[in-house]
Amino acid sequence: MPSRRFKAGPRPAQRAGRAGRAVRVAASPPRAYSDFIARYPELGQAWDTIWAAGRRGPLDERTARLVKLGIAMGAFREGAVRSGVRKALALGIAREEIEQVVALAAGTIGLPSTVAIDTWVQPSLGQRTRSVRRTR
């Protein structure tokens, strides 16, 4: 039973995001998620209930997505950060806004953790992280 959070239908190719950059829009959950929910349908139903309860309130979808991305960063959840960035891009949230969320995290979680998070974010934004070689 796929989650209602994913759009039904075939996987859409791409749509234009801000600045004309193409972004993928999730049409279905990752296979691992679908397989897990097939084995544990009650957990899938419980997750859908939690997800729906979180959507109720005054925040619009865009703001809620940025808040959830910040929470994932603060919790240092790599998979959630990577997924959150992809979902933010799919909503048309600009890369600069996502990068601001990364920058805002520094004051709360510290610079070393923020640098680590940035290495999770940049590949999803189409940037490669590179090692800086120190010379003595």
C-alpha positions in Angstrom: 0.0 0.0 0.0 1.9 3.1 -1.2 1.8 6.1 1.0 -0.6 8.9 0.1 2.3 11.4 0.4 3.6 10.4 -3.1 1.8 11.4 -6.2 0.1 8.5 -8.0 0.8 7.6 -11.6 3.9 7.1 -13.6 7.2 8.6 -12.6 7.1 12.1 -14.1 10.2 13.0 -15.9 11.2 16.5 -14.9 9.7 19.9 -14.5 11.4 23.3 -14.6 12.4 24.6 -11.2 13.6 28.1 -10.4 16.3 29.4 -12.7 15.1 27.0 -15.3 16.9 24.0 -13.7 15.0 20.8 -14.2 14.1 18.9 -11.0 12.6 15.5 -10.5 9.2 15.3 -8.9 8.7 12.2 -6.7 5.8 10.2 -8.1 6.2 7.1 -5.9 8.1 6.2 -2.8 11.5 4.6 -3.0 11.3 0.8 -3.5 12.8 0.1 0.0 9.9 2.1 1.5 7.3 0.3 -0.6 8.7 -3.1 0.3 8.8 -2.2 4.0 5.2 -1.0 4.0 4.1 -4.1 2.1 5.6 -6.2 5.0 4.2 -3.9 7.8 1.0 -2.3 6.5 0.0 -1.2 10.0 3.2 0.9 10.3 2.4 2.4 7.0 -1.1 3.4 8.2 0.4 4.8 11.4 2.9 6.8 9.4 0.2 8.2 7.2 -1.7 9.3 10.3 1.3 11.0 11.8 2.1 12.7 8.5 -1.5 14.0 8.1 -1.6 15.3 11.6 1.6 17.3 11.0 0.1 18.9 7.9 -2.8 20.4 9.9 -2.0 23.9 10.9 -1.3 27.4 9.6 2.0 26.6 7.8 1.9 26.4 4.0 3.6 23.4 2.3 6.6 25.4 1.3 7.3 26.7 4.8 6.6 23.3 6.4 9.2 21.7 4.0 11.9 24.2 5.1 11.1 23.7 8.7 11.3 19.9 8.3 14.6 20.3 6.5 15.9 22.3 9.4 14.7 19.7 11.9 16.5 17.0 9.9 19.7 19.0 10.0 19.4 19.6 13.7 18.8 15.9 14.3 21.8 15.2 12.1 19.8 12.7 10.0 21.7 12.4 6.7 19.0 10.5 4.8 16.3 12.9 6.0 18.4 15.9 4.9 19.1 14.4 1.5 15.5 13.5 1.0 14.3 16.9 2.4 16.5 18.7 -0.1 15.1 16.7 -3.0 11.5 17.4 -1.8 12.2 21.1 -1.4 13.6 21.3 -4.9 10.5 19.5 -6.2 8.4 22.1 -4.6 10.3 24.8 -6.4 12.2 26.1 -3.4 15.3 27.9 -4.6 18.8 26.5 -3.9 19.6 29.8 -2.2 16.8 29.3 0.3 18.0 25.7 1.0 21.5 27.0 1.5 20.2 29.6 3.9 18.7 26.9 6.0 22.2 25.2 6.1 23.8 28.5 7.1 21.1 29.1 9.8 22.0 25.7 11.3 25.5 26.8 12.2 24.4 28.9 15.1 22.6 26.0 16.7 24.6 22.9 15.8 28.0 24.4 15.3 30.3 24.9 12.4 31.8 21.3 12.1 28.3 19.7 12.0 27.1 22.4 9.5 30.0 21.7 7.2 29.1 17.9 7.4 25.5 18.7 6.5 26.6 20.9 3.6 28.4 17.9 2.2 25.0 16.1 2.2 23.1 19.0 0.7 25.4 20.1 -2.1 25.3 16.9 -4.2 21.5 17.2 -4.3 21.8 20.8 -5.4 24.1 19.7 -8.3 27.3 20.8 -6.7 30.3 18.6 -6.0 32.0 18.9 -2.7 35.8 19.0 -3.1 38.6 18.4 -0.7 40.8 21.2 0.0 44.4 20.2 0.2 46.3 21.9 2.9 49.9 22.9 2.4 52.3 23.6 5.2 
